[in-house]
């Protein structure tokens, strides 16, 4: 809703600064989106009078004008316009002024045209940002010659002289407040917000003698969809342009002026928030108006020239033969006002909002009228809107209004009421507002408080419960004045164990310089082929979406790895030299016999770095960091194979992939992507991905950290180098050492792996540093030697011999 501040001033004094106005009205519940002043792009453009005009000596189509702009001396301006003559009052853009040109602001400076000095420019409507709809007497492609409706004071700012300086405020009106989609509604809110008087006069007109029933008849056939229909007749119609003040207000409100009768209906709609329609009586067959449901397949050509087929649930305004308008949406092609119209029928009606909304949607048309009707309008407003339209006809001298009207009224006139309890309102809001102050607030909004109840004004369809009344009090009291309180009976909010766990996971990933991403849970079945899944893989059994957005989003993912690979591939396509990403998301695993799938949470991660600084062990370090951060117990890694329990194995390089175990349970897989997988995604650098099963890790994690005192006794360190088969993982050797040393073991550190000329083919040399410490006393050499003997025995059982 665009509100003209000049129009608003008719109903309430609002001479405060515009920023103060928009701030106050927003805080009281009428949200302001923005505001702007008309013509603020114009500068140094004034009213001037042409005193002399002669032809340019070196041009057949240019003229040299001497223009009085109120500076004492005449200003010479060269123009090519053919409609300028001596004594005309025109807009003059002086030296160093700004105007519009093809929608852009341009600067005007003095110069020469064909050798003659030109110290500015005479302006057309387009250069002021206006059209012939704003000033119908102007020439569209010529200089704007100011008419008698403009202030012709020489030297006056052009915006002020032609009324092009109004400020428009744009409001976001919620669907429960249709009363605010009008100037009077927003004026009422303004008056209540700032404690001003709301000056609304009841519209009245004199009219001429005559019985409307002798001219036209009205019958409502469906009073549920049309509870009220009013009509008035205007004879001896004079079609012409509207006065400037009306055109200004329509323009400021975003409505294009057309002619006086169309402008009157639009003016009333904006002023009272109630749409109206004007029919040319010549095209109302049988002089009868019937508000009825359309017949199935019945057709109407609407004002926009489109033929539309109607259905039986749609409400229409029909004459004795055919529909002449779609109720609440748009009139028919021949129902509009023509230049030769002599008798007009004004319609002011109330239609069911849901019906209008459904009809407009099915016909694919949404108008200013339908946008108001669909929110639910008040039948009482029909009368004021009709009276205002008739009053404007008389004020504009546009015709003779009959002093009688038709009113078919079936609506329930019983006012709504809500219990009023000031004590409850204060408890509800957490305030201590005196009862009389509450009553004053409500009275300013035209509520009536008596006998312990609040009687709701007919235009407020949103007040139904005591909490609605409390909201009215709160917004006028000012939300900023309401003290903050803690909700009683609610414990202090805390994160759940799952939330704490996931937070720790994310913090661990951030610590590894990983960036969080979020992808769609629905994917394409082709993704499974891209990660080389076997045709019979259990991961291909997925939940299919009944109404997918497209084939690429037709199933729910059963593994998060394709989603990670898609993000890596996209970054690679964008030529990013490196990409470190992770996602905390869900997989969707179908459960036999159940409608809904299981939705376990997973941590997906992926990295590529064209610098070559990232490898398999870097990814292993990230996994270890996550598991250490969440307190996972008994973590181990083992080489993955096709029977590891993860069908994602086929996406990885078979020699560079590992399964993660926590307390013996497999909780994830990670490694380098298979060259074929990389080719499928168009990845050029070595890429590493992985996933961790978070619920399983959480079940085997210790959330609380345990701290140990600093050791009292020194540690004993022994180094050992053994030769073993190249196929034996060093992790297995480490397990054997840990088992052999027992409780005195503090740390085992691998510091060398060697393969070369001094080592037999198919063998490798592995060296460890073993740190031992006792908390009961200093270890003796005998205790350390005994532990090392056990180590050698365990390693020997695995085929590892002490290196000579």
N, C-alpha and C positions, 0 to 999 in steps of 0.2 A: 504494500500500500504506500503510494507516494502522497505525501501531505504538503500542500502549499501553506507556508507560514502566513502569507498574506490572507489566504482564505480562513485559516484558523483564527486570525485576529478578529473576524466577525463575531465569534462566539465566546472568546475568552481573551483577556489581556495577557499577552505573553511577550512583553517587550524586553525580556531578559536576554543576555548574550546567548547565541545559538548553542554553544558548547554546554552552557549551564542547563539549557532546555533539554538537550538530548541526554545528558547525564541523569538529570532528575527523572525524566519520563521512562528511561530504561530501568532505573532502580525500582520504579513503582510497577513494573511488569510489562510495559510496552517496549519491546526491544527495538532499538534503532540500529539499522545496518550501516547507514552512512547518510551524509547530507551534502548538498552542493548548491551553489548559487548560480542562477542562470547567467549566461554570458560572461562568466568570470575570465574567459580567455581574451575578451576585448579590452583594449587599453588605449587611451588617448584618441577615442573615436567620439566626435561631438556632432551636435546639430549645426548645420551651416545653411546659408541661403545664397543661391546663385545670383550674383548682381549683374554680371556680364557674361556673354557666351559668343564666341566667334569661331569660325572654322580654322583648323590648323593649316598654315600656309603650305606645308609639305605633305599633307595627307588628306585623302578624300573622305575618310570615315572618322577622323578625330576632331575634337573640339577643344578650344582653350577657354577655361572657365575662370572667372574671378569670383572667389567665394568669400563671404563674410563668415568667419568662425569666432567672432567676438574678441579679436585681438587688436582691434583698431584699424590695422592695415588689411587689405584684401589679400587672400592667399590664392596664388595661381595654381590650378590643377588641370592637367590634360586628361581627357576621358574619351573613350570610344563609344560610349552609350549614346543611342539615338533618341531616348525618351526624355532627356533633360532640356529644360527651357528656362528662360530668365524668371527670377523670383521664386523658383522651386526651393522648398526646404528638403535637404538631403542629408544622409549620414556622411560625415567626412572623417576619413582616417588621416590624421595629421602625421607630420614627420616623426619617426620613431614610435609608431603605433603598432598594434597587433590585431589581426583579423583572422578569419578562417579562409582556407583555400583547399578545396577538395578534401575537407575533413581534417586538415592539419592547420595548426597555428603558424602563421607566417608574419614576419616583421615588415612594415612598410617604412621606407625612407625616401627622402627627396632625391630627384634625379632629373634626367632629361629624356624626352620622347621626341624623336625627330628634330632635335636641336632646340626644343622649347622646354623651359624649366617646368617641372611638375613637383609641387611640394606636398604631395599626399595623394589620396585616392578617394573618389566617390564610391560608396559601397552599395552593393546589391543585397537582397535578402539573404542569399546563400553565404555571403561574406560576413554576415552577422550571425549566421547559424540558424536562420529562420526559413520558412517556406510561405507560399501563397495561402496556405491554410491559416496561418497566423494573421496575415493581412491580405484578405481576398482581393482588394482593389489594386494590389501591386502587380507589376509585370515581372514574371518569373526570371527572364533573362535580361532585365534592364536594371537601371539604378532605382533604388527604393525611394519613391517620392512620398514624403510624410503627408498623411491625410489629416483631416480635422480631429481624429481621435488621438492624435499625438501632441505632445507638448513641443511647440515650435520656438521655444526660447533659444536664441542663437548662442552657441558656445556650451550648451548644456550637455552633460554626458548622455550619449545616445541610449544607453540602457535604461536610464531613469526616464528619458523623454518618451520612450515607446513601451514602458512597463516590462522591460526584459531584465529585471533584477530581483525577481522573487527567489526565496530560498526554499528548496524542496528537501524534505526529510523522508528517507525511505525506512519503513517499518517492516519487521518480520512479524506478521500476525498469525498466531497459532490457530488451529482449526476450531478450538473451543471458544473463540472470541470473535464471532462474525460481526458483533456490534462495533468492533474497532476497525472494521473495513469501511469506514466512513469518516468524513470530516467531523460530523457532530459527535460520533462515538469517541474519536481521539480528543476532541475538545472537552468532552465530559471527563475523560481521564486526566487531561491537562489541568482542568479546574480543580479536581480533587487532589492531584499531586502537589500543586503549588498553592493551594488554599485560595483560589480565585473564584470569582462569580461566573457561573455558566449561563450565558445569555442566549437562550434558545426561544425564539418566538414561534407561536403556533401559526403555521401558514394559513392564510385566508385569501379569498378572492370574491369579487362581487358577482360576476357572471351576468348573462342575459337570460331573460325569461324563455323557458322552453322545457318540454318534457322529453327526457332522453329516451324513454320507453317508446315514444313515437318514431324514433330513429333507428334504434338497435335493441336487440334482446340478448340476454346472457343466460346460459344454463350450464351448471356443473353436473356432469354425469358420474364423476368419481371424486367424491368429497374427501376420500382418504388421501389421495395424491394431490388434491387441490382444495385445501380447507377454506380459502377465501379468494374471491376474484372481484375486482372493482373496475369500473369503466367510466370514462367521462368523454364528452364530445366537444370538439372545437369546430365552429363553423367559420366560413369566410377567411380561410387560412391564407396568410401572407408568408410565402417561403422567401427567406433571405438570409443574409449573414447575421451572425450573433454580434452583440456589442463587444468592444475590446476587452472589457473586464471579464466577460465570460470566456472568451477565447484564451485570455491569459491564464485563467485558473485551470481550464482544461489542459492547456499545454503543460503547465507546471505539474499536473497530475499524470502526465504521460498519455493523454487522450487527444487525438487529432480533431480539431474543429471541422465540421462539415457544413451544416446549415442550422438555422435557429431551432427547428423542431427536433432534429437528431441531437443537437447540442443540449437541449433542455432535458431529454431523457438521460443522456450521459451525465449531465450536471447533477440531476437528482440522485442518480445511482451513486455518484461519488459523495454527495453531501449527506444523504440519508442511508447509504449502504443498501438500498433496495432497487434492484433492476426494474426498469420499465420498458414498455414497447409502445410504439405508435403505429397504428394501422391506417392506411388510406381506405376510407369507407367505400370507395368505388370498387375495390377488389374483395370486399366482404360479401360474398354471394348471399342473397336473401336477407341481408342486414341482420344476420344472426351469428352469435358467437357461442360455440359449443366446446366445453372443456371435456374431452373424452379420451379414451384409449384408442390408439391407432388400430386400424384393421390390419391383419397379417398380410404383408406384401404391399401395403399401401405406400405410395411414393410422394415425395415432396422435393421441390427444388428450393434450396435455402438461399439466403441473401448473398452467399459467396458464389452462387451460380452452379453449385454441384447438386445433381439429383441423388437423393438418398432414399433407400428402401427402409421402411419402418416395420417394426414388429409389434405384436399385440400388447406387450407390457409397457410400451412407450406412451407417454401422455402427450397429446397434441392440442393446439387451439385450432378449431375447425370452423368454417362457415357452414352454410346449409348443404354444401356439396363436397368440400375437400379440406384437407389440412392447410392452414395458412401460416402456422408456426409450430416449431417443436418446443413444447412448454419448458421454459426456464433455460433454453439453450440458444436458439436463434430463430428469427422470423423467416417467413417464406420469401421467395423472389419478388412477388408482387405485393408484399405487405409493407414495404418500405415507403418512405416519403419521397414523392417526385416533385419536380419543379412546378407542375401544374396541379398539384393536390389542392383541393378546396375544403374537404372535410376530413378531420382526423379523429380517430378513436384512441384515447389513451388507455393502456392496460396497466393496472397495478395489482399484482397477484402474488400469492404465496404457494409454492409447490414443494412437495416432499423432497427433502435433500437427497435421500438415497436413490429415489427414482431419477432425479436429474443427473446424479453422478453416473448411474448405470447407463442411462440413455446417451449421455455425452461420450462415455467411453466406447460404447458399441458403435456409435456413429463416427468415432475418431475426430471429435471436435470439442475443444474446450474454450469457452468464451469468458469474458469478464462476468457475464450474468451467471453462467453455470458455476463458476468458481465461488460465487457468493451463495447461490441457492443450495449447493451441495453441503455447505456447512450448517444449514438449518437456520432459516430466517424467521423472524417474528411476524405473525399475521397482523398484529396491531399496526405495524409500520406501513401497511398498504395504504391506509387512509392518509397519513401525513405525507407520504411520497406523492400520492395523487393530487392532494391539495397544493403541494409545493409546485408541481408541474403546471397546474392551472394558474397559480399565482404568477409564475414566470411568463406564461403566455400573455397575460394581461400587462405585466410590466414591460415586456418587449413589444407590445402592440402587434403580436403575431396572429391574432384571430379573436373570435368571440366564443367564450366558454359558456356552455349551458349551465344554469345554476342548479341543475339536478344531476345526480349520478346514480349508477347502479352498484349495489353492494350485495353480492352473494356470499354470505358468511356462515361457515359451518364449524369454526374452530371453538375449542373449549376456552372460555374466558376466565376460568378460575385461576387466581394467582397462586404461584408456588410459594411455599413457606418452609422454613427450616427452624429448628429449635435454637433459641439464643440463650447461651449460658456463659457469661463473662468469666466466671471462675474456671470453667472447663477450658475456655480459649487461652487463658493465661497459663494454665498447667500444660496445655498442648504446645504452646509456643515457648514456654520457659520465660515468660515476661511478667510484669506487674503493671499492666495498663489499666487505668481507671475505666469503669463501665461506661461512664458518660463520654469519655474520649472515643471508645469503640463505637458508640452510637453515632457520634459526630462523623467519624470516618465513613460509616455505612450510609448515613444520610447524605453525605456529599456525593455518593455514588447512586443516589436515588433509591436506596433500600428504605424500607419502613420497618421500624422496630416497635412492637407493641405486644403486650400480653405474653411476654416470654418467647416470642417468635420473631423471626426476620422474614418479612414479606419481600419477595424477590421482584424487581422490576421486570416487565415482560420481555425486555430485550436481552436479559442475561440468562441464556439457556444453559450456562455452565454451573450454576449454583444448585446443588442437589443435597449436600451433606453439611454437617457442622464444620468439618475440616475446610470446606470451601469458603465458609464465612470467616474462619480463622485466617485463611490466606488473604482475604480482602483486608482484614485488619492489619496483618503483618506487613503487607506491601506498602500501605499508607503510613504505618508507624515507622517504616524504613528498616529494611533487613539489617543494615549496619548498626542499628540501635539494639538489636536482639543479642543478648550475651550468649557466648558459646558455652554449651553444657555437655557433659558426658551422658550418654544414654543410660538411663537407670536400668539395672537388672541384667546388663550385658557385661560379661567378663572382658578384660583387656584383650584385644586381638593379638593372636600369636600365630606364627607360621606352623603348619603341620610338619611332622617329621619328613614327609615326602617333599614338601616345599623346601625345607632346610637342605635336604639331600640334593635336590636339583640345583639349588642355589650354589652349593659347594662345588658341584660338577661344573657349572658355568664359570665360577671364579677360577677353577683350575685351568679351564680352557683359555680364559682371558690371560692368565698368567703365562701361557705358552704362546702368546701373540696370535691366538686364533680369533677369527671374526664370526659372530653369530649370524646365521641366515635362517629364513623361514620359507618353506616351499609348500605347494599344494599337497594334500594327502591323497588326492586322486590323480592317477597317472595313466599312461597308455600301456596296453599289453605289450607293445613293441619294446618297451623298456627292458623286459625280461630277456629278449633276444640280445639286446645290446650288452648285457652283462654275462652272456654265454650260458644261461641257465639251461639245463637239460630239459627236453620236452616233457619228461614225466616228473619234473621237480614239484615238490609239495608247495613251493612258493608261487606256482602258477595258478593254484586254486585260490581265487580271490573273490572278494565281494564286488559284484557288478552293479553299477549305478543305473537306476531305471531311467532317469531323464538327464543324461550327461550333457555338459556344455558342448562336448564334441568328442570325436574318437580319441583324441589325445588325453582326455580326462574321463575315461569311461569306467575305470576300475579303481578300487582302493588299494594302496600299496601294501604288499606283504613284506617288503624289505625297504629300508631307508637308503640303501647304497645307491640305487639309480638316481634318487633325488640329489644326493651329494655329487654324483658324477655329472649331472646336468648343470649344476652351478659351476663346477670346475671347467666344463666344456665352454660354457658361456663366457667366462672370464678369459679363457684361452683365445676364444674368437675375438674378444675385444683387445687382444694383444697385451693383456696385463702380464708382466714378466713373472709374477708369482701370485699364488692364491692360497691362503690359509683359512679354511672355513670349518664350521661345525654347525650342527642342527640338533636341537632337542625336540624330537617329534614322536609320533606314534606310528606303529605298524598295525594293520588290521587283519587278524588271522581268523578265518571262518571256524566256527565251532559246530561240530556235527550235532544236529538236533536242536540247535539254538537259532533264533532269528537274527540276533545281533552278534557281531564278531567280538573276539577278544581284542583289546586295544593296548598292548604293552608299550611302554615308553622306551625309546631307544636314543642313544647318542651316536649320531653319524658324524664322521670327520673326514676331511680330505685335504691334501696338500700337493701342490706342484711348485717347483722353483727352478726357473731356467738357469739360475746361477750354479746349480749342482751342489748346493750346500746341504741339501736335505736328503736323507736316505732311510732305509728300513729301520735302522736303530734310532733315528730321530723320532719316527712315529712310535716306536716302542717306548721311548722316553716320555712322550705325551701321554700314552696309556698309563704308564707307571705313575706319572704325576697325578692323574685323575684318581687312580685307585688309592694312592697314598693320601690324597686330600680327603677322601670320604672314609678312610680308615678300614679299607678292605683287608681281610685276614688271609694269610696263606696264599699269596699270589704266585702263580707259576705260568710259564709260557711253554708251549710245545709246538712242534712242527705240525702244520695242518695237512690233511689229505682228504680225499673224496668222501671218506667215512667219518669225518670229524663232527658231523651233525649240522653243519652249516652248508647249504647248497650254494651260498654266495662264494664258496671256495673256487668255483669255476670262473669267477671274474678276476682271480688273482694269478700272478706268476706262481707256478707250482713249487718253485724253490725259494720263494721269498714271501711266505705267508705263514702266520702263526695264529694259534688259538689261545685265548687267555682263559685261565682257570682261577677261580677264587674258592678256596676250601674244597678243591676237587671238582667243582661245578664249572662247566664251560659257560663263560659269560660274554664272549665276544670273539671277533676275528678281525685281523688287520694285515696289511701287507702292501706290496707293489702290484699295481694292476697288470693283468696279462696284456702282452702286446696287441692281441686281437681286440681286447676291450678298449684299449687306448685308441686303436684305429677306428672302432665303432663310434667313439665320441670325438674324434678329430683332435686328440691330445698329442702334442709334439714332445713335451718333456716328460721324464719319468714321473709317474703320479702314484701317490700312496693314499689309500682310503681305509676306513675301518668302521666297525660299529660295536657298541657295547650294550648289553642287555641290563638296563638300569634296575628293574625290580629284583633280579637275581643278585646283583651286586649289593643292593641295599640290604637284602636279607642276610648277607654275610659281611656286614661292615659294622664297625664300632664307631658310633657317632661321637662318643666322648674320648678326648685325648687323655692318655695316661703318661704322667711324667715320672722319670726316675731320678734319684739323687745323683750328684756327681760321684764318680768312683773314688774310693778311698785308697785303693791299691793299684800299683802299676800294671800295665798290660805286658804280655810276652808275645813277640811276633816271630813267626817262622815262615820262610818262603819254601815253596816246593815246586818242582817242574817235573811233569810226567809226559810220557809219550803214549798216545792212544790212537785208535782208528779214527780216521778223519770223519767218519759217519756219526761218532758219538757226540751229542750236543754238550757244550760246556756247561749248560745248566744242569745236566745229569751228574756231571762230575762235582758240581757245587753242592748238589743235594747229598751226594755220598760223603763229602767232607763235613757238611753240617751234621749229618747223622753220627759220624764217627767222633767228632769232638765233643758233642753233647752240650751240657749246660754252661760250660766255661767259654764257649765260642762267643766272641763279640762281633766279629765281622770277617767275611771272606771276600777278598778283592782280586779279580782277574786282572793281571797287568801285562800279559803277553800271550799271543798265539802265533806260533811260527811253523811255516812249511817251507822247506828248501832243500839244498843239496845235502845238508848234514842229517836230514831226517829221511827215513825210508819212504818210498813211494806209497801213497795211500794212508800215510800216518801224519800226525801233527804233534807239535810240542805245545803244552799248555802250562802256564805258570801262574801260581796263586800266592797271595800274601794272606797268611792266616793269623788273625789277632785273637789272643785268648786272655781272659781276665777272670779272676775269682773275686766275689764280694765278701769272702770270708777271710782272706789273707793273701799275701803275695805268693804267686805260683812259683813252685820250685822247678828246676830243670828236669827233675825226674817226672813230675806231673805233665810237663809240656812234652817230654819225649814219649811218654806213654800215650798221650793223645795223638801224636804224630804217627806212632806205630799203628794205631787203629785206623788212621786215615789211609796209610799205605795199604793196609789189608783190604779196606773197602774198595779202594781204587783198583787194586790188583784183581779183585773179583769181577770188575767190569772190563778187564783187559788193559788197564792203564798201568804202565811200569815206570818206576823212577828213572828219570833221564840221567845217563852217565856223563 
